[in-house]
Amino acid sequence: MSLDLTKLAKQQQAPEQGDELRQRVIQALRGVHDPEIPVNIYDLGLIYRLDIDPAGTVAIQMTLTAPGCPVAGTFPATVECAVKCVPGVLDAHVELVWDPPWTQDQMSEAVKLQLGLL
């Protein structure tokens, strides 16, 4: 029986370390921009759910601005790759969901201001 010390150490993270990892993941998501709107996907409101287990596995549910978006087949892999590059992330899985449909109401106030919607 082999012991994976890296996995064990990640499972025993202090809550503060988990919060720090979450902030690093969010920062990585802010580095990914929607291909049609020049705004990052996190502040655009495309990330519906972000879960990080103690071992460092990240599960994301996200949507796109429209079901017919031409990058629907490839964009989740782009997001997954960005998250996997975050120090402390063991693995990442991105699920594309369409319910509820995305609306402009999901954008942050800063994004609405940036796009002239306020």
DSSP file (Angstrom, degrees, kcal/mol; ACC not computed):
  #  RESIDUE AA STRUCTURE BP1 BP2  ACC     N-H-->O    O-->H-N    N-H-->O    O-->H-N    TCO  KAPPA ALPHA  PHI   PSI    X-CA   Y-CA   Z-CA
    1    1 A M              0   0    0      0, 0.0     2,-0.3     0, 0.0     0, 0.0   0.000 360.0 360.0 360.0 125.9    0.0    0.0    0.0
    2    2 A S        -     0   0    0      2,-0.0     2,-0.6     0, 0.0     0, 0.0  -0.724 360.0-140.4 -98.5 149.3    1.5    3.3   -1.0
    3    3 A L        -     0   0    0     -2,-0.3     2,-1.1     4,-0.0     3,-0.1  -0.931   4.2-149.4-110.8 120.9    0.9    6.5    0.9
    4    4 A D     >  -     0   0    0     -2,-0.6     4,-2.2     1,-0.2     5,-0.2  -0.756  15.3-176.8 -90.8  97.1    0.4    9.7   -1.2
    5    5 A L  H  > S+     0   0    0     -2,-1.1     4,-2.6     1,-0.2     5,-0.2   0.838  79.3  56.3 -66.6 -33.6    1.8   12.3    1.2
    6    6 A T  H  > S+     0   0    0      2,-0.2     4,-2.1     1,-0.2    -1,-0.2   0.942 110.3  44.4 -63.2 -46.7    0.8   15.2   -1.1
    7    7 A K  H  > S+     0   0    0      1,-0.2     4,-2.1     2,-0.2    -2,-0.2   0.908 113.5  51.2 -64.3 -41.4   -2.8   14.2   -1.1
    8    8 A L  H  X S+     0   0    0     -4,-2.2     4,-1.1     1,-0.2    -2,-0.2   0.920 109.6  49.7 -62.2 -44.3   -2.8   13.6    2.6
    9    9 A A  H  < S+     0   0    0     -4,-2.6     3,-0.4     1,-0.2    -1,-0.2   0.898 110.5  50.2 -62.3 -40.7   -1.3   17.1    3.3
   10   10 A K  H >< S+     0   0    0     -4,-2.1     3,-1.3     1,-0.2    -1,-0.2   0.866 106.9  54.8 -66.5 -35.2   -3.9   18.7    1.0
   11   11 A Q  H 3< S+     0   0    0     -4,-2.1    -1,-0.2     1,-0.3    -2,-0.2   0.765 106.3  52.8 -68.5 -23.7   -6.7   16.9    2.9
   12   12 A Q  T 3< S+     0   0    0     -4,-1.1    -1,-0.3    -3,-0.4    -2,-0.2   0.111  79.8 142.7-100.1  21.3   -5.5   18.3    6.2
   13   13 A Q    <   -     0   0    0     -3,-1.3    -3,-0.1    41,-0.4    42,-0.0  -0.265  55.0-115.4 -59.3 145.2   -5.4   21.9    5.0
   14   14 A A    >>  -     0   0    0      1,-0.1     4,-1.7     4,-0.0     3,-0.7  -0.512  29.8-109.4 -73.2 153.2   -6.5   24.5    7.6
   15   15 A P  H 3> S+     0   0    0      0, 0.0     4,-2.3     0, 0.0     5,-0.2   0.852 120.0  58.4 -53.7 -35.8   -9.7   26.4    6.7
   16   16 A E  H 3> S+     0   0    0      1,-0.2     4,-2.3     2,-0.2     5,-0.1   0.899 104.1  50.9 -62.2 -38.9   -7.6   29.5    6.0
   17   17 A Q  H <> S+     0   0    0     -3,-0.7     4,-2.4     2,-0.2    -1,-0.2   0.884 108.4  52.4 -65.4 -37.2   -5.6   27.6    3.4
   18   18 A G  H  X S+     0   0    0     -4,-1.7     4,-2.3     2,-0.2    -2,-0.2   0.896 109.5  48.9 -63.3 -41.0   -8.9   26.5    1.8
   19   19 A D  H  X S+     0   0    0     -4,-2.3     4,-2.1     2,-0.2    -2,-0.2   0.885 110.8  50.6 -65.4 -39.0  -10.0   30.1    1.7
   20   20 A E  H  X S+     0   0    0     -4,-2.3     4,-2.0     2,-0.2    -2,-0.2   0.906 110.1  49.6 -65.1 -41.3   -6.7   31.2    0.1
   21   21 A L  H  X S+     0   0    0     -4,-2.4     4,-2.5     2,-0.2    -2,-0.2   0.911 108.8  52.8 -63.7 -42.3   -7.0   28.4   -2.5
   22   22 A R  H  X S+     0   0    0     -4,-2.3     4,-2.6     1,-0.2    -1,-0.2   0.916 109.1  49.5 -59.0 -43.2  -10.6   29.6   -3.3
   23   23 A Q  H  X S+     0   0    0     -4,-2.1     4,-2.3     1,-0.2    -1,-0.2   0.877 110.4  50.3 -65.5 -36.8   -9.3   33.1   -3.8
   24   24 A R  H  X S+     0   0    0     -4,-2.0     4,-2.0     2,-0.2    -1,-0.2   0.885 110.8  49.4 -67.5 -37.6   -6.5   31.9   -6.1
   25   25 A V  H  X S+     0   0    0     -4,-2.5     4,-2.4     2,-0.2    -2,-0.2   0.926 110.9  49.5 -65.9 -44.4   -9.0   29.9   -8.1
   26   26 A I  H  X S+     0   0    0     -4,-2.6     4,-2.2     1,-0.2    -2,-0.2   0.905 109.3  52.7 -60.5 -41.2  -11.3   32.9   -8.4
   27   27 A Q  H  X S+     0   0    0     -4,-2.3     4,-0.5     1,-0.2    -1,-0.2   0.900 108.9  49.7 -61.6 -39.9   -8.3   35.0   -9.5
   28   28 A A  H >< S+     0   0    0     -4,-2.0     3,-1.0     1,-0.2     4,-0.3   0.901 109.3  51.5 -64.5 -40.4   -7.6   32.4  -12.2
   29   29 A L  H >< S+     0   0    0     -4,-2.4     3,-1.4     1,-0.3    12,-0.6   0.857 104.4  57.3 -64.5 -34.3  -11.2   32.5  -13.4
   30   30 A R  H 3< S+     0   0    0     -4,-2.2    -1,-0.3     1,-0.3    -2,-0.2   0.656  98.9  61.7 -69.9 -14.0  -10.9   36.3  -13.6
   31   31 A G  T << S+     0   0    0     -3,-1.0     2,-0.6    -4,-0.5    -1,-0.3   0.515  89.3  81.7 -86.5  -6.4   -8.0   35.7  -16.0
   32   32 A V    <   -     0   0    0     -3,-1.4     9,-2.7    -4,-0.3     2,-0.4  -0.891  69.6-158.4-103.2 123.7  -10.3   33.9  -18.5
   33   33 A H  B     -A   40   0A   0     -2,-0.6     7,-0.3     7,-0.3    -2,-0.0  -0.800  23.4-107.9-107.3 143.8  -12.3   36.2  -20.7
   34   34 A D        -     0   0    0      5,-2.6     5,-0.2    -2,-0.4    -1,-0.0  -0.417  27.8-133.3 -60.2 136.1  -15.6   35.6  -22.5
   35   35 A P  S    S+     0   0    0      0, 0.0    -1,-0.1     0, 0.0    -2,-0.0   0.712 101.7  35.6 -70.4 -18.0  -14.7   35.4  -26.3
   36   36 A E  S    S+     0   0    0      1,-0.2    -2,-0.0     3,-0.1    -3,-0.0   0.730 118.8  45.5-105.8 -27.8  -17.6   37.7  -27.2
   37   37 A I  S    S-     0   0    0      2,-0.2     2,-3.0     0, 0.0    -3,-0.3  -0.976  83.7-127.5-118.6 127.7  -17.7   40.2  -24.4
   38   38 A P  S    S+     0   0    0      0, 0.0     2,-0.3     0, 0.0    -5,-0.0  -0.222  76.2 101.6 -75.3  57.3  -14.4   41.6  -23.2
   39   39 A V  S    S-     0   0    0     -2,-3.0    -5,-2.6    -5,-0.2    -2,-0.2  -0.974  78.5-100.1-138.2 148.5  -15.0   40.7  -19.5
   40   40 A N  B  >  -A   33   0A   0     -2,-0.3     4,-1.6    -7,-0.3    -7,-0.3  -0.358  31.6-121.1 -70.2 152.6  -13.8   37.9  -17.3
   41   41 A I  H  >>S+     0   0    0     -9,-2.7     5,-2.2   -12,-0.6     6,-0.6   0.761 106.6  56.2 -68.7 -26.4  -16.1   35.0  -16.8
   42   42 A Y  H >45S+     0   0    0    -13,-0.5     3,-1.0   -10,-0.3     5,-0.3   0.967 113.3  37.6 -70.9 -52.2  -16.3   35.3  -13.0
   43   43 A D  H 345S+     0   0    0      1,-0.3    65,-2.5     2,-0.1    68,-0.2   0.715 109.3  64.1 -73.5 -19.6  -17.5   38.9  -12.9
   44   44 A L  H 3<5S-     0   0    0     -4,-1.6    -1,-0.3    63,-0.2    -2,-0.2   0.682 114.8-118.1 -73.4 -17.2  -19.7   38.3  -16.0
   45   45 A G  T <<5S+     0   0    0     -3,-1.0    -3,-0.2    -4,-0.5    58,-0.1   0.704  76.2 128.4  89.6  21.7  -21.6   35.8  -13.8
   46   46 A L      < +     0   0    0     -5,-2.2    17,-2.4    -6,-0.1     2,-0.8   0.646  51.0  84.4 -84.0 -14.5  -20.9   32.7  -15.9
   47   47 A I  E     +B   62   0B   0     -6,-0.6    15,-0.3    -5,-0.3     3,-0.1  -0.802  49.8 171.3 -91.3 111.6  -19.7   30.7  -12.8
   48   48 A Y  E     +     0   0B   0     13,-2.3     2,-0.3    -2,-0.8    14,-0.2   0.793  66.3  14.7 -89.3 -32.1  -22.7   29.3  -11.1
   49   49 A R  E     -B   61   0B   0     12,-2.0    12,-2.1     2,-0.0     2,-0.4  -0.993  54.6-175.9-149.9 137.9  -21.0   27.0   -8.6
   50   50 A L  E     +B   60   0B   0     -2,-0.3     2,-0.4    10,-0.2    10,-0.2  -0.929  12.8 174.0-136.7 109.1  -17.4   26.6   -7.3
   51   51 A D  E     -B   59   0B   0      8,-2.8     8,-2.9    -2,-0.4     2,-0.4  -0.948   8.8-173.0-118.2 137.1  -16.7   23.8   -5.0
   52   52 A I  E     -B   58   0B   0     -2,-0.4     6,-0.2     6,-0.2   -30,-0.1  -0.982  12.9-150.3-129.6 119.8  -13.2   22.9   -3.7
   53   53 A D    >   -     0   0    0      4,-2.4     3,-2.2    -2,-0.4     4,-0.1  -0.422  34.0-100.9 -84.3 166.4  -12.7   19.7   -1.6
   54   54 A P  T 3  S+     0   0    0      0, 0.0   -41,-0.4     0, 0.0    -1,-0.1   0.732 120.8  60.8 -59.5 -22.7  -10.0   19.4    1.0
   55   55 A A  T 3  S-     0   0    0    -44,-0.1   -44,-0.2     2,-0.1   -45,-0.1   0.618 121.7-103.5 -80.6 -11.1   -7.8   17.4   -1.3
   56   56 A G  S <  S+     0   0    0     -3,-2.2    34,-2.2     1,-0.3    35,-1.1   0.634  71.4 144.5  98.5  16.0   -7.7   20.3   -3.8
   57   57 A T  E     - c   0  91B   0     33,-0.2    -4,-2.4    32,-0.2     2,-0.5  -0.788  35.6-152.5 -89.5 128.3  -10.1   19.0   -6.4
   58   58 A V  E     -Bc  52  92B   0     33,-2.9    35,-2.3    -2,-0.5     2,-0.5  -0.862  10.5-169.1-106.7 131.5  -12.2   21.8   -7.9
   59   59 A A  E     -Bc  51  93B   0     -8,-2.9    -8,-2.8    -2,-0.5     2,-0.4  -0.984  10.8-175.3-119.5 126.3  -15.7   21.3   -9.4
   60   60 A I  E     -Bc  50  94B   0     33,-2.7    35,-3.0    -2,-0.5     2,-0.5  -0.968  17.3-163.5-125.7 135.1  -17.2   24.1  -11.4
   61   61 A Q  E     +Bc  49  95B   0    -12,-2.1   -13,-2.3    -2,-0.4   -12,-2.0  -0.982  28.6 163.7-109.9 127.1  -20.6   24.6  -12.9
   62   62 A M  E     -Bc  47  96B   0     33,-2.7    35,-3.3    -2,-0.5     2,-0.2  -0.903  21.6-157.8-138.3 166.3  -20.7   27.3  -15.5
   63   63 A T        -     0   0    0    -17,-2.4     2,-0.3    -2,-0.3    35,-0.1  -0.727  15.9-125.0-129.9-177.8  -22.8   28.6  -18.3
   64   64 A L        -     0   0    0     33,-0.3    38,-0.5    -2,-0.2     4,-0.0  -0.827  33.0-104.0-124.9 168.0  -22.3   30.7  -21.4
   65   65 A T  S    S+     0   0    0     -2,-0.3     3,-0.1     1,-0.2    39,-0.0   0.769 105.2  12.4 -67.3 -23.6  -24.1   33.9  -22.4
   66   66 A A    >   -     0   0    0      1,-0.1     3,-1.9    35,-0.0    -1,-0.2  -0.986  69.6-126.9-152.3 142.7  -26.1   31.9  -25.0
   67   67 A P  T 3  S+     0   0    0      0, 0.0     5,-0.1     0, 0.0    -1,-0.1   0.804 110.9  56.5 -59.3 -29.0  -26.6   28.2  -25.8
   68   68 A G  T 3  S+     0   0    0     -3,-0.1    -3,-0.0     3,-0.0     4,-0.0   0.284  74.3 141.9 -86.9  12.1  -25.6   28.7  -29.4
   69   69 A C    X   -     0   0    0     -3,-1.9     3,-1.8     1,-0.2     4,-0.2  -0.308  54.5-134.7 -56.3 129.7  -22.2   30.2  -28.4
   70   70 A P  T 3  S+     0   0    0      0, 0.0     3,-0.3     0, 0.0    -1,-0.2   0.668 101.5  54.5 -65.7 -15.8  -19.6   28.9  -30.9
   71   71 A V  T >> S+     0   0    0      1,-0.2     4,-3.4     2,-0.1     3,-1.1   0.307  72.0 109.8 -98.5  10.1  -17.1   28.0  -28.1
   72   72 A A  T <4 S+     0   0    0     -3,-1.8    -1,-0.2     1,-0.3    24,-0.1   0.830  79.4  49.3 -55.4 -33.9  -19.5   25.8  -26.1
   73   73 A G  T 34 S+     0   0    0     -3,-0.3    -1,-0.3    -4,-0.2     4,-0.1   0.738 125.5  23.8 -78.6 -22.5  -17.6   22.7  -27.1
   74   74 A T  T X> S+     0   0    0     -3,-1.1     4,-1.3    -4,-0.1     3,-0.5   0.669 100.7  79.0-117.0 -23.3  -14.1   24.0  -26.2
   75   75 A F  H 3X S+     0   0    0     -4,-3.4     4,-2.2     1,-0.2     3,-0.3   0.872  88.0  58.4 -64.1 -39.7  -14.5   26.7  -23.6
   76   76 A P  H 3> S+     0   0    0      0, 0.0     4,-2.6     0, 0.0    -1,-0.2   0.888 105.9  51.5 -56.9 -36.5  -15.0   24.5  -20.5
   77   77 A A  H <> S+     0   0    0     -3,-0.5     4,-2.3     2,-0.2    -2,-0.2   0.858 107.1  53.6 -67.2 -34.1  -11.7   22.8  -21.2
   78   78 A T  H  X S+     0   0    0     -4,-1.3     4,-1.9    -3,-0.3    -1,-0.2   0.919 111.4  45.3 -63.3 -44.0  -10.1   26.3  -21.4
   79   79 A V  H  X S+     0   0    0     -4,-2.2     4,-2.1     2,-0.2    -2,-0.2   0.920 111.7  52.2 -65.8 -44.6  -11.5   27.1  -18.0
   80   80 A E  H  X S+     0   0    0     -4,-2.6     4,-2.5     1,-0.2    -2,-0.2   0.907 108.8  50.5 -58.0 -43.8  -10.5   23.7  -16.6
   81   81 A C  H  X S+     0   0    0     -4,-2.3     4,-1.1     1,-0.2    -1,-0.2   0.906 108.8  51.4 -62.8 -42.9   -6.9   24.3  -17.8
   82   82 A A  H  < S+     0   0    0     -4,-1.9     3,-0.3     1,-0.2    -1,-0.2   0.891 113.0  45.5 -62.0 -39.5   -6.7   27.7  -16.2
   83   83 A V  H >< S+     0   0    0     -4,-2.1     3,-1.7     1,-0.2    -2,-0.2   0.878 106.3  58.2 -73.5 -38.1   -7.9   26.3  -12.8
   84   84 A K  H 3< S+     0   0    0     -4,-2.5    -1,-0.2     1,-0.3    -2,-0.2   0.754  98.5  62.3 -63.3 -23.0   -5.6   23.3  -12.9
   85   85 A C  T 3< S+     0   0    0     -4,-1.1    -1,-0.3    -3,-0.3    -2,-0.2   0.562  78.9 106.8 -79.0  -8.4   -2.6   25.7  -13.2
   86   86 A V  S X  S-     0   0    0     -3,-1.7     3,-2.2    -4,-0.2     2,-0.1  -0.574  82.5-111.3 -74.5 127.0   -3.4   27.2   -9.8
   87   87 A P  T 3  S+     0   0    0      0, 0.0     3,-0.1     0, 0.0    -1,-0.1  -0.367 105.0  28.2 -57.4 130.4   -0.9   26.1   -7.1
   88   88 A G  T 3  S+     0   0    0      1,-0.3     2,-0.6    -4,-0.1   -67,-0.1   0.227  88.8 119.8 100.7 -12.9   -2.7   23.8   -4.7
   89   89 A V    <   -     0   0    0     -3,-2.2    -1,-0.3     1,-0.2   -32,-0.2  -0.775  38.1-176.4 -87.9 121.9   -5.3   22.5   -7.2
   90   90 A L        -     0   0    0    -34,-2.2     2,-0.3    -2,-0.6   -33,-0.2   0.870  68.0 -17.3 -82.3 -41.3   -5.0   18.8   -7.6
   91   91 A D  E     -c   57   0B   0    -35,-1.1   -33,-2.9    -8,-0.0     2,-0.3  -0.973  59.4-150.3-159.4 162.4   -7.6   18.4  -10.3
   92   92 A A  E     -c   58   0B   0     -2,-0.3     2,-0.4   -35,-0.2   -33,-0.2  -0.999   5.0-169.8-145.2 144.0  -10.5   20.4  -11.8
   93   93 A H  E     -c   59   0B   0    -35,-2.3   -33,-2.7    -2,-0.3     2,-0.5  -0.998   7.4-162.2-134.8 129.2  -13.7   19.5  -13.6
   94   94 A V  E     -c   60   0B   0     -2,-0.4     2,-0.5   -35,-0.2   -33,-0.2  -0.953   2.4-166.4-116.4 128.0  -16.0   22.0  -15.4
   95   95 A E  E     -c   61   0B   0    -35,-3.0   -33,-2.7    -2,-0.5     2,-0.6  -0.955  14.8-140.7-113.3 128.8  -19.6   21.2  -16.2
   96   96 A L  E     +c   62   0B   0     -2,-0.5     2,-0.3   -35,-0.2   -33,-0.2  -0.787  27.0 179.7 -89.3 124.1  -21.5   23.4  -18.6
   97   97 A V        -     0   0    0    -35,-3.3   -33,-0.3    -2,-0.6   -49,-0.0  -0.876  26.0-165.5-124.6 157.1  -25.1   24.0  -17.5
   98   98 A W        +     0   0    0     -2,-0.3   -35,-0.1   -35,-0.1    -1,-0.1   0.372  51.4 116.1-120.9   0.5  -27.9   26.0  -19.1
   99   99 A D  S    S+     0   0    0      1,-0.2    -1,-0.1     2,-0.1     3,-0.0  -0.975  76.5  27.5-124.5 120.4  -30.3   26.2  -16.2
  100  100 A P  S    S-     0   0    0      0, 0.0    -1,-0.2     0, 0.0    -3,-0.1   0.527 102.7-124.4 -78.8 154.8  -30.9   28.9  -15.1
  101  101 A P        -     0   0    0      0, 0.0     2,-0.1     0, 0.0    -2,-0.1  -0.357  31.2-103.6 -62.4 144.6  -30.2   30.8  -18.4
  102  102 A W        +     0   0    0    -38,-0.5     2,-0.3    -4,-0.1   -56,-0.1  -0.436  44.0 177.9 -69.3 141.2  -27.7   33.5  -18.0
  103  103 A T    >   -     0   0    0    -58,-0.1     3,-1.9    -2,-0.1     4,-0.2  -0.919  45.6-104.1-136.1 165.6  -28.9   37.1  -17.9
  104  104 A Q  G >  S+     0   0    0     -2,-0.3     3,-1.6     1,-0.3     8,-0.1   0.715 112.4  76.4 -62.5 -19.6  -27.3   40.5  -17.5
  105  105 A D  G 3  S+     0   0    0      1,-0.3    -1,-0.3   -60,-0.0   -60,-0.1   0.713  85.4  63.5 -63.7 -19.4  -28.5   40.5  -13.9
  106  106 A Q  G <  S+     0   0    0     -3,-1.9    -1,-0.3   -62,-0.1    -2,-0.2   0.546  81.9 100.9 -84.3  -7.2  -25.7   38.0  -13.1
  107  107 A M  S <  S-     0   0    0     -3,-1.6   -63,-0.2    -4,-0.2   -64,-0.1  -0.466  81.1-108.0 -75.5 149.1  -23.0   40.5  -13.9
  108  108 A S     >  -     0   0    0    -65,-2.5     4,-2.3    -2,-0.1     5,-0.2  -0.335  28.6-111.4 -69.1 159.9  -21.2   42.4  -11.1
  109  109 A E  H  > S+     0   0    0      1,-0.2     4,-2.4     2,-0.2     5,-0.2   0.878 119.0  56.8 -59.9 -37.8  -22.0   46.0  -10.7
  110  110 A A  H  > S+     0   0    0      1,-0.2     4,-2.5     2,-0.2    -1,-0.2   0.889 107.7  47.2 -62.2 -40.0  -18.5   46.9  -11.8
  111  111 A V  H  > S+     0   0    0      2,-0.2     4,-2.5   -68,-0.2     6,-0.2   0.911 110.1  52.1 -68.8 -42.5  -19.0   45.0  -15.1
  112  112 A K  H  <>S+     0   0    0     -4,-2.3     5,-3.4     1,-0.2     6,-0.6   0.908 112.5  46.4 -60.0 -40.3  -22.3   46.7  -15.7
  113  113 A L  H ><5S+     0   0    0     -4,-2.4     3,-1.2     4,-0.2    -2,-0.2   0.924 110.9  52.2 -65.9 -44.9  -20.6   50.0  -15.2
  114  114 A Q  H 3<5S+     0   0    0     -4,-2.5    -2,-0.2     1,-0.3    -1,-0.2   0.865 112.6  45.3 -58.7 -38.6  -17.7   49.0  -17.5
  115  115 A L  T 3<5S-     0   0    0     -4,-2.5    -1,-0.3    -5,-0.1    -2,-0.2   0.410 117.0-112.4 -89.7   2.7  -20.1   48.0  -20.3
  116  116 A G  T < 5S+     0   0    0     -3,-1.2    -3,-0.2    -4,-0.3    -2,-0.1   0.781  79.5 127.5  75.7  26.6  -22.2   51.2  -19.9
  117  117 A L      <       0   0    0     -5,-3.4    -4,-0.2    -6,-0.2    -5,-0.1   0.428 360.0 360.0 -95.9   0.0  -25.3   49.3  -18.5
  118  118 A L              0   0    0     -6,-0.6    -1,-0.2    -5,-0.2    -5,-0.1   0.346 360.0 360.0-117.1 360.0  -25.6   51.5  -15.4
